[in-house]
Amino acid sequence: MNLNLNGHGRLKRCVIGLVNRHILAFPQPEQWSIRLARLWRKPLANRVGIGLKALMLGWGISAIAAENSADLFRQFVEHPPVISKITFEIKLDTSQYYLGIWQTNAALIRSLSKSNELFALQPLGVIVDAYWQSNYWYYSGGSLLTWQDKGKPEEVGNEVQKSVAVSLSPLHRVLTMGLCWKPIGTLRWLEDSFSYSPREGVEAKGQLLRYKDRVIEARVTVKHTNAPNYEFRYEYDYAHVIAGLEYLPGRWREFSRRMDGTNDWHLMQTVTVFALETAKDPLPLTSFSADEVPLGKVRNRLWVEGTNELYIDPHSKR
């Protein structure tokens, strides 16, 4: 049975192109020789202290370079820990609230209509999207749509896969501190700079600005071979900090402008993180399963199979 899903699917497809342009890139080699050489020049006591900090953080060898808030900021973007819970707001003309969880092989985000739902014991969310390993699903308007990636070329780019990719973009933006040109955990630094090519004909370069060992601003330029070039500015605000993660800004504003000088800086949006909780160990995959997480009433359960067709499950138990 074919279904033409308007509304939720169509709304999401309108921004899929933007996501695809910015998330397909490979990480650059890490500059370990530079980091280790800088560490070895320090006194023995400092070396030991930094090593103990790395062990306590549990983020691996790259945490050795984390000596102050700015370094911890870079470390978080480069190798974020397991996120057991994050609540945040993205605001332009109106506010949209989100609750998410993330780890390297799974992610889930709930789109909430009101801020008070962020603090509910069991927020259901207007829209819920998730993936874990090769399983993708989203819930909207009483319908639960699922897809398992079995490597079939004809199923690539289906409704469920696109929906999940687009809906997870706010979570991706927050966990990269706005520097969302690469997937979570794949941005690599050269000191306070980075560069990469998201796709052919596009080059992105970024630079952090520090003040008193804190990252207060970031600038990113995106140059296109056959399109206008843009510059982006991120102003980080530490007046609102995240409890337990004071080296991360709790709020930032994102601006853009064309690099040809034809316009001034334009405020794109303001991001506010209300809470961010991390975990040492990976979360159980049941935390991301449509059969286990709380959802609203499911009136229809559908799945993708074959040539991107959606089928109703007549034996749905939800």
DAWO-V226285 format. One line per field, one symbol per residue. ss: DSSP state (2 for helix, 1 for strand, 0 for the rest). psi: psi as a letter, one per 30 degrees, with the letter a starting at -180 (. if undefined). burial: # if it has 24 or more other C-alpha atoms within 12 Angstrom, else .. Layout:
ss = ???
psi = ???
burial = ???
This chain:
ss = 000000022222200222222220000000022222222200022222222222222000222220002222222222000111111111100011111111100111111100222220000000111111001111110011111100002220002222222220222222200000000000000100111100000111111111100111111111110000011111111111110011111111111111000000011111111111111000002222000000000001111110001111000000
psi = kkkjjaceeeeeffgeeeeefffjlkklklieeeeeeeefflleeeeeeeeeeeeeeggaeffefjfaeeeeeeeeeeiklkjfkkklkkkcelkkklkllklfgllkkkkkflefffgleikekekkkllkcgkkllkkhfkjklkkjggjeffkgleeeeeeeeffeeeeeefghfihfllkgfkkkjbglllljelkgkkkklkkkljhgkjflkkkkjkkehlkklkkkjjkjgfjlkkfhffkkfklkklllkfggfllkkjelkkkjekjklkelklkfffgkffelklakjekkllkkbhgkkkkjfgkg.
burial = .......##..##..#..#.#####.#...........#..........##.....#.#..######.######################.....#################.....#....##########..#######.#######.......####################################.#####...########....##########.....##########...#..#############...........########.#....#.#.####..###....######..####.......
